[in-house]
Amino acid sequence: MAAPQALRIVASRPDPAIVTLPWHLPLDEWTEHVVPLPRGLSRHVVRIVRLGDRTYAVKETVEDMAFREYRLLRDLQRIPLPAVVPQGVVTGRVDVNGEPLPAALLTEHLAFSLPYRSLFQHGLSADNLPSLIDALVVLLVRLHLGGFYWGDVSLSNVLFRRAAGGFAAYLVDAETGEIRDGLSTPMREYDVQVGCENVFAELLDLQASSSLNPDFDVWEVAELIEQRYQALWNELTSEEEFSLEEMWRIQSRIERLNDLGFDVEEIDIVTDFDGDRIRIQPKVVELGHHQRELQALTGLHVEDAQARRLLNDIAAYTAHFDLGRESRALIAGRWLGEIFEPIMAMIPQEARGKLEPAEIYHEVLVHRWYLSERQGCELSIFEAARDYIENVLKHRPDELVTPVAGAAGPDTSEVPVVPDDEEDLPPIGFSAG
């Protein structure tokens, strides 16, 4: 029998309730605290657990790999890049016979997120696949811009959140990744190639399980990864040359990037020897242009595509009430109090785990358009919201884990929960109507 070890938890945000989990059992035997959330395919045993009002994903893995991935995910948060938030690493686990058990990596569950297989179970069709691929490509480009080499690009290593009819993708498995000062072209191309091959295999698997039409051309979709990656990468990073009389093209380039949702934090401008021609190249770009603008105006923090939709609705609201002479901040505050918040208040408590508020609002706008077209007249947004809540939202599956009422607090077991900064880690269209 192996000598017993002391259980040790290294955590960035210590949650004493973690101690109450049954660490003496192999993860595949856990039943207590486990919630039946959909999980993606994984090489490791993974369980989703709920402790009070917090939900975590727990993955069994080798100790060195657990610390390496934990630190990588922390670095991605600092950059910041879209990835799940690491919570901690648990080591020193032994079973009831004193035999060692694998280390465990804990990450916070991403609210309103689903693996790609669950999206198909929730009604995603082949027509939506390009949107899913676009989300994966945006994630890959953002990671590459941040110097992150993925090494295992796939749908299985991503969680998706709905974003104004499309999707936003978050890295959920960084096991094979590494962060560098910059990525070479061959490294980026290899990631893209791996992504095409993995997605092709994953879509074939969906066809084999009857989740996707067997006649659907999955290779055509997989090839979209390379096409759309190159298009987006070139738009964000390529050099552009023009004459001195075409200085307007600098602002035009910035506006094109803003339309894609990216802010230009730094741009390299070089003139030739005679000063007759100018070369520009974006040096630092970051997704979230609309997100930051909406948050500054309203305090709402949503996905960038949702933010763009809400900003467009605020602009329509401005035109409808002829408020163009007022400040945008005042108009946005009025829209928030008169339109957005009252619609959110209409949603019954039992339906609030279906979708994020911003996604609900987006779907209300779409529903209103369809109802108005069907009835031949423009409905008010509140009429559309009532019909949407009753006939659409209530029948959707929940996409949020709700906390257990009266969940018990943690016991006071004597297990060290070590904040990791004190510990040496192993190396590694509105109108109101």
C-alpha positions as semicolon CSV with decimal commas, in nm:
position;residue;x (nm);y (nm);z (nm)
1;M;0,000;0,000;0,000
2;A;0,132;0,343;-0,091
3;A;0,217;0,584;0,186
4;P;-0,071;0,831;0,240
5;Q;-0,021;1,186;0,118
6;A;-0,172;1,509;0,238
7;L;-0,439;1,650;0,006
8;R;-0,320;1,983;-0,134
9;I;-0,518;2,246;-0,322
10;V;-0,352;2,532;-0,508
11;A;-0,613;2,788;-0,610
12;S;-0,619;3,135;-0,762
13;R;-0,954;3,218;-0,600
14;P;-0,975;2,989;-0,295
15;D;-1,323;2,845;-0,245
16;P;-1,333;2,648;0,082
17;A;-1,625;2,443;-0,051
18;I;-1,383;2,264;-0,286
19;V;-1,259;2,072;0,017
20;T;-1,602;1,902;0,050
21;L;-1,572;1,722;-0,283
22;P;-1,510;1,343;-0,263
23;W;-1,145;1,354;-0,358
24;H;-1,093;0,999;-0,225
25;L;-1,301;0,862;-0,514
26;P;-1,199;0,833;-0,880
27;L;-1,374;1,102;-1,077
28;D;-1,583;0,856;-1,278
29;E;-1,741;0,738;-0,949
30;W;-1,854;1,084;-0,837
31;T;-2,228;1,135;-0,786
32;E;-2,248;1,395;-0,508
33;H;-2,250;1,757;-0,633
34;V;-2,239;1,639;-0,997
35;V;-2,479;1,817;-1,231
36;P;-2,596;1,664;-1,560
37;L;-2,451;1,931;-1,784
38;P;-2,345;1,837;-2,138
39;R;-1,971;1,785;-2,178
40;G;-1,757;1,768;-2,487
41;L;-1,541;1,471;-2,582
42;S;-1,221;1,452;-2,380
43;R;-0,920;1,226;-2,340
44;H;-0,970;1,263;-1,965
45;V;-1,249;1,194;-1,718
46;V;-1,438;1,522;-1,664
47;R;-1,726;1,603;-1,428
48;I;-1,927;1,923;-1,381
49;V;-1,996;1,994;-1,012
50;R;-2,197;2,258;-0,835
51;L;-2,100;2,399;-0,496
52;G;-2,348;2,654;-0,365
53;D;-2,388;2,916;-0,638
54;R;-2,066;2,823;-0,821
55;T;-2,015;2,558;-1,087
56;Y;-1,684;2,397;-1,182
57;A;-1,547;2,155;-1,438
58;V;-1,312;1,899;-1,279
59;K;-1,064;1,707;-1,498
60;E;-0,838;1,423;-1,389
61;T;-0,490;1,441;-1,537
62;V;-0,120;1,402;-1,463
63;E;0,005;1,642;-1,194
64;D;0,264;1,818;-1,413
65;M;0,009;1,860;-1,692
66;A;-0,250;1,994;-1,449
67;F;-0,015;2,267;-1,325
68;R;0,104;2,346;-1,676
69;E;-0,251;2,390;-1,811
70;Y;-0,355;2,583;-1,499
71;R;-0,075;2,833;-1,550
72;L;-0,142;2,862;-1,923
73;L;-0,508;2,939;-1,858
74;R;-0,407;3,200;-1,600
75;D;-0,175;3,361;-1,855
76;L;-0,456;3,368;-2,110
77;Q;-0,673;3,552;-1,857
78;R;-0,402;3,815;-1,809
79;I;-0,351;3,882;-2,183
80;P;-0,666;3,861;-2,196
81;L;-0,791;3,596;-2,438
82;P;-1,121;3,402;-2,446
83;A;-1,072;3,088;-2,237
84;V;-1,227;2,924;-1,934
85;V;-1,115;3,063;-1,599
86;P;-0,883;2,834;-1,399
87;Q;-0,983;2,776;-1,038
88;G;-0,714;2,546;-0,899
89;V;-0,523;2,218;-0,894
90;V;-0,576;1,936;-0,644
91;T;-0,290;1,695;-0,575
92;G;-0,210;1,431;-0,313
93;R;-0,533;1,240;-0,377
94;V;-0,554;0,881;-0,252
95;D;-0,839;0,632;-0,250
96;V;-0,979;0,452;0,056
97;N;-0,699;0,196;0,029
98;G;-0,428;0,460;0,021
99;E;-0,358;0,411;-0,350
100;P;-0,274;0,733;-0,539
101;L;-0,534;0,897;-0,763
102;P;-0,467;1,142;-1,051
103;A;-0,435;1,512;-0,991
104;A;-0,735;1,727;-1,080
105;L;-0,765;2,059;-1,261
106;L;-1,063;2,279;-1,173
107;T;-1,198;2,550;-1,402
108;E;-1,505;2,769;-1,360
109;H;-1,796;2,660;-1,573
110;L;-1,869;2,918;-1,842
111;A;-2,230;3,033;-1,798
112;F;-2,467;2,979;-2,093
113;S;-2,202;2,780;-2,281
114;L;-2,243;2,450;-2,463
115;P;-2,014;2,203;-2,643
116;Y;-2,080;2,171;-3,014
117;R;-2,254;1,833;-2,981
118;S;-2,510;1,980;-2,742
119;L;-2,579;2,265;-2,984
120;F;-2,692;2,006;-3,238
121;Q;-2,906;1,840;-2,972
122;H;-3,058;2,185;-2,904
123;G;-3,165;2,226;-3,264
124;L;-2,854;2,348;-3,448
125;S;-2,875;2,257;-3,817
126;A;-2,619;2,223;-4,094
127;D;-2,712;2,575;-4,208
128;N;-2,564;2,709;-3,885
129;L;-2,228;2,537;-3,929
130;P;-2,060;2,834;-4,106
131;S;-2,143;3,050;-3,800
132;L;-1,986;2,787;-3,575
133;I;-1,676;2,778;-3,796
134;D;-1,657;3,158;-3,795
135;A;-1,656;3,157;-3,413
136;L;-1,377;2,897;-3,409
137;V;-1,177;3,102;-3,663
138;V;-1,215;3,426;-3,466
139;L;-1,095;3,244;-3,154
140;L;-0,796;3,096;-3,339
141;V;-0,698;3,433;-3,489
142;R;-0,725;3,602;-3,150
143;L;-0,511;3,333;-2,988
144;H;-0,247;3,365;-3,261
145;L;-0,243;3,744;-3,233
146;G;-0,179;3,695;-2,861
147;G;0,112;3,458;-2,925
148;F;-0,072;3,139;-2,825
149;Y;0,004;2,822;-3,021
150;W;-0,287;2,582;-2,971
151;G;-0,159;2,254;-3,111
152;D;-0,498;2,079;-3,102
153;V;-0,756;2,301;-3,273
154;S;-1,095;2,131;-3,269
155;L;-1,462;2,186;-3,192
156;S;-1,425;1,949;-2,896
157;N;-1,177;2,183;-2,725
158;V;-1,412;2,480;-2,741
159;L;-1,725;2,597;-2,561
160;F;-1,974;2,808;-2,756
161;R;-2,200;3,085;-2,633
162;R;-2,484;3,224;-2,842
163;A;-2,416;3,575;-2,973
164;A;-2,694;3,758;-3,160
165;G;-2,783;3,459;-3,374
166;G;-2,420;3,353;-3,414
167;F;-2,168;3,218;-3,166
168;A;-1,867;3,320;-2,958
169;A;-1,603;3,054;-2,892
170;Y;-1,393;3,002;-2,577
171;L;-1,088;2,781;-2,536
172;V;-1,162;2,505;-2,286
173;D;-0,857;2,278;-2,322
174;A;-0,509;2,435;-2,328
175;E;-0,323;2,113;-2,258
176;T;-0,121;2,118;-2,582
177;G;-0,074;2,495;-2,603
178;E;0,213;2,731;-2,538
179;I;0,255;3,107;-2,527
180;R;0,536;3,272;-2,724
181;D;0,642;3,628;-2,800
182;G;0,516;3,569;-3,153
183;L;0,415;3,282;-3,378
184;S;0,590;3,192;-3,702
185;T;0,385;3,145;-4,017
186;P;0,449;2,766;-4,020
187;M;0,317;2,738;-3,662
188;R;0,002;2,928;-3,751
189;E;-0,045;2,723;-4,068
190;Y;-0,002;2,399;-3,872
191;D;-0,274;2,504;-3,626
192;V;-0,506;2,580;-3,919
193;Q;-0,427;2,245;-4,084
194;V;-0,492;2,055;-3,761
195;G;-0,818;2,247;-3,719
196;C;-0,938;2,148;-4,067
197;E;-0,855;1,781;-4,009
198;N;-1,007;1,764;-3,661
199;V;-1,327;1,944;-3,757
200;F;-1,365;1,715;-4,061
201;A;-1,340;1,411;-3,833
202;E;-1,580;1,561;-3,577
203;L;-1,842;1,637;-3,843
204;L;-1,808;1,283;-3,983
205;D;-1,872;1,157;-3,631
206;L;-2,186;1,372;-3,612
207;Q;-2,304;1,215;-3,937
208;A;-2,232;0,866;-3,802
209;S;-2,447;0,941;-3,496
210;S;-2,733;1,078;-3,716
211;S;-2,691;1,428;-3,570
212;L;-2,602;1,565;-3,914
213;N;-2,747;1,488;-4,257
214;P;-2,535;1,207;-4,410
215;D;-2,545;1,382;-4,750
216;F;-2,395;1,702;-4,611
217;D;-2,048;1,786;-4,750
218;V;-1,849;1,805;-4,428
219;W;-1,514;1,860;-4,602
220;E;-1,649;2,175;-4,766
221;V;-1,730;2,311;-4,419
222;A;-1,394;2,205;-4,277
223;E;-1,218;2,387;-4,562
224;L;-1,393;2,708;-4,457
225;I;-1,154;2,721;-4,160
226;E;-0,852;2,792;-4,381
227;Q;-1,040;3,028;-4,614
228;R;-1,190;3,240;-4,338
229;Y;-0,878;3,229;-4,122
230;Q;-0,664;3,371;-4,405
231;A;-0,924;3,637;-4,489
232;L;-0,951;3,757;-4,128
233;W;-0,577;3,734;-4,057
234;N;-0,496;3,940;-4,367
235;E;-0,756;4,204;-4,285
236;L;-0,620;4,240;-3,931
237;T;-0,246;4,230;-4,006
238;S;-0,167;4,295;-4,373
239;E;0,036;4,593;-4,491
240;E;-0,138;4,849;-4,712
241;E;0,039;5,104;-4,934
242;F;-0,107;5,419;-5,088
243;S;-0,019;5,772;-5,199
244;L;-0,007;6,081;-4,982
245;E;-0,333;6,198;-5,140
246;E;-0,510;5,890;-5,006
247;M;-0,464;5,954;-4,633
248;W;-0,835;5,881;-4,586
249;R;-0,749;5,514;-4,629
250;I;-0,600;5,507;-4,278
251;Q;-0,938;5,588;-4,124
252;S;-1,110;5,357;-4,374
253;R;-0,889;5,066;-4,260
254;I;-0,967;5,141;-3,896
255;E;-1,340;5,158;-3,969
256;R;-1,331;4,823;-4,151
257;L;-1,167;4,665;-3,848
258;N;-1,423;4,830;-3,620
259;D;-1,700;4,681;-3,834
260;L;-1,544;4,340;-3,773
261;G;-1,558;4,414;-3,399
262;F;-1,187;4,491;-3,353
263;D;-1,027;4,801;-3,203
264;V;-0,690;4,916;-3,338
265;E;-0,468;4,985;-3,040
266;E;-0,154;5,058;-3,245
267;I;-0,080;5,113;-3,614
268;D;0,259;5,129;-3,786
269;I;0,282;5,416;-4,041
270;V;0,591;5,444;-4,263
271;T;0,659;5,691;-4,547
272;D;0,904;5,631;-4,831
273;F;1,221;5,838;-4,879
274;D;1,046;6,114;-5,077
275;G;0,737;6,110;-4,859
276;D;0,515;6,037;-5,163
277;R;0,384;5,700;-5,046
278;I;0,268;5,566;-4,714
279;R;0,258;5,212;-4,575
280;I;0,030;5,122;-4,285
281;Q;0,003;4,801;-4,089
282;P;-0,207;4,738;-3,777
283;K;0,025;4,622;-3,499
284;V;-0,212;4,564;-3,205
285;V;-0,579;4,478;-3,255
286;E;-0,829;4,348;-3,001
287;L;-1,183;4,218;-3,041
288;G;-1,449;4,394;-2,835
289;H;-1,504;4,728;-3,009
290;H;-1,883;4,717;-2,978
291;Q;-1,868;4,541;-2,643
292;R;-1,663;4,820;-2,487
293;E;-1,879;5,091;-2,644
294;L;-2,203;4,940;-2,512
295;Q;-2,057;4,883;-2,167
296;A;-1,943;5,245;-2,148
297;L;-2,293;5,364;-2,244
298;T;-2,512;5,124;-2,044
299;G;-2,297;4,912;-1,811
300;L;-2,413;4,597;-1,994
301;H;-2,137;4,341;-2,052
302;V;-2,229;4,113;-2,342
303;E;-2,069;3,935;-2,638
304;D;-1,946;4,170;-2,911
305;A;-2,207;4,061;-3,168
306;Q;-2,482;4,113;-2,911
307;A;-2,340;4,455;-2,829
308;R;-2,350;4,554;-3,194
309;R;-2,715;4,448;-3,216
310;L;-2,806;4,648;-2,905
311;L;-2,614;4,954;-3,027
312;N;-2,808;4,937;-3,354
313;D;-3,132;4,923;-3,157
314;I;-3,027;5,226;-2,952
315;A;-2,957;5,408;-3,281
316;A;-3,305;5,312;-3,410
317;Y;-3,457;5,425;-3,080
318;T;-3,273;5,758;-3,119
319;A;-3,416;5,807;-3,469
320;H;-3,768;5,696;-3,371
321;F;-3,794;5,956;-3,094
322;D;-3,586;6,219;-3,278
323;L;-3,328;6,235;-2,999
324;G;-3,029;6,311;-3,221
325;R;-2,946;6,632;-3,036
326;E;-2,912;6,459;-2,698
327;S;-2,594;6,293;-2,573
328;R;-2,554;5,923;-2,652
329;A;-2,507;5,841;-2,285
330;L;-2,842;5,999;-2,192
331;I;-3,018;5,826;-2,482
332;A;-2,866;5,489;-2,391
333;G;-2,974;5,532;-2,030
334;R;-3,328;5,617;-2,140
335;W;-3,338;5,312;-2,374
336;L;-3,212;5,091;-2,093
337;G;-3,478;5,210;-1,848
338;E;-3,770;5,233;-2,090
339;I;-3,712;4,934;-2,318
340;F;-3,444;4,681;-2,226
341;E;-3,503;4,648;-1,851
342;P;-3,887;4,635;-1,876
343;I;-3,860;4,352;-2,131
344;M;-3,620;4,161;-1,908
345;A;-3,868;4,210;-1,620
346;M;-4,138;4,040;-1,830
347;I;-3,947;3,710;-1,828
348;P;-4,082;3,470;-1,563
349;Q;-3,834;3,337;-1,312
350;E;-3,853;2,982;-1,444
351;A;-3,748;3,097;-1,794
352;R;-3,444;3,303;-1,695
353;G;-3,202;3,015;-1,736
354;K;-3,291;2,966;-2,102
355;L;-3,068;3,231;-2,259
356;E;-2,860;3,532;-2,162
357;P;-3,062;3,858;-2,141
358;A;-2,886;4,013;-2,442
359;E;-2,956;3,702;-2,650
360;I;-3,320;3,707;-2,543
361;Y;-3,345;4,070;-2,654
362;H;-3,189;3,982;-2,989
363;E;-3,439;3,700;-3,037
364;V;-3,728;3,932;-2,944
365;L;-3,616;4,169;-3,222
366;V;-3,603;3,882;-3,472
367;H;-3,941;3,750;-3,351
368;R;-4,092;4,096;-3,386
369;W;-3,977;4,118;-3,747
370;Y;-4,137;3,784;-3,833
371;L;-4,462;3,867;-3,653
372;S;-4,486;4,209;-3,819
373;E;-4,427;4,056;-4,162
374;R;-4,688;3,786;-4,101
375;Q;-4,952;4,033;-3,976
376;G;-4,872;4,302;-4,230
377;C;-4,823;4,573;-3,969
378;E;-4,552;4,675;-3,724
379;L;-4,597;4,538;-3,374
380;S;-4,462;4,710;-3,068
381;I;-4,157;4,550;-2,916
382;F;-4,353;4,474;-2,599
383;E;-4,622;4,285;-2,793
384;A;-4,348;4,088;-2,965
385;A;-4,177;4,018;-2,633
386;R;-4,496;3,882;-2,477
387;D;-4,557;3,652;-2,773
388;Y;-4,192;3,540;-2,783
389;I;-4,180;3,459;-2,410
390;E;-4,503;3,260;-2,421
391;N;-4,459;3,074;-2,749
392;V;-4,080;3,043;-2,793
393;L;-3,870;3,108;-2,484
394;K;-4,069;2,892;-2,242
395;H;-4,018;2,591;-2,469
396;R;-3,641;2,626;-2,502
397;P;-3,407;2,406;-2,293
398;D;-3,218;2,571;-2,007
399;E;-2,861;2,672;-2,093
400;L;-2,770;2,798;-1,746
401;V;-2,696;2,601;-1,431
402;T;-2,913;2,739;-1,153
403;P;-2,785;2,720;-0,793
404;V;-2,944;2,478;-0,552
405;A;-3,165;2,662;-0,304
406;G;-3,031;2,638;0,047
407;A;-2,714;2,462;-0,062
408;A;-2,508;2,356;0,235
409;G;-2,186;2,538;0,308
410;P;-1,848;2,368;0,326
411;D;-1,724;2,179;0,627
412;T;-1,401;2,287;0,793
413;S;-1,177;1,996;0,697
414;E;-0,812;2,067;0,760
415;V;-0,694;2,074;0,401
416;P;-0,454;2,347;0,289
417;V;-0,604;2,569;0,019
418;V;-0,301;2,759;-0,105
419;P;-0,335;3,088;-0,298
420;D;-0,104;3,030;-0,591
421;D;0,065;3,369;-0,575
422;E;0,215;3,255;-0,242
423;E;0,329;2,917;-0,371
424;D;0,606;2,799;-0,604
425;L;0,434;2,606;-0,881
426;P;0,599;2,336;-1,090
427;P;0,749;2,486;-1,409
428;I;0,566;2,478;-1,715
429;G;-3,395;4,726;-3,541
430;F;-3,558;4,891;-3,245
431;S;-3,879;5,088;-3,241
432;A;-4,110;5,100;-2,943
433;G;-4,425;5,106;-3,160
